[in-house]
């Protein structure tokens, strides 16, 4: 399945088959809604190596000294 990114991806997590996040080089965060991937803004260029959450509205991505949180609408 094509994600339309040329960056290396390191981590993936999903709360369901239509709520999946992938992270990687250059601060890449992708979101899969069950039919296609879309890029999300992380506001960082640091490589992200892991992603995990308790729901689609409570997701964390980590890399280097950064811990990012997604609240269902934005990463901070």
Secondary structure, 3 states (H helix, E strand, C coil): CCCCCCCCEEEEEEEECCEEEEEEHHHEEEEECCCCEEEECCCCCCCCCEEEEEECCEEEEEECCEEEEECCCCEC
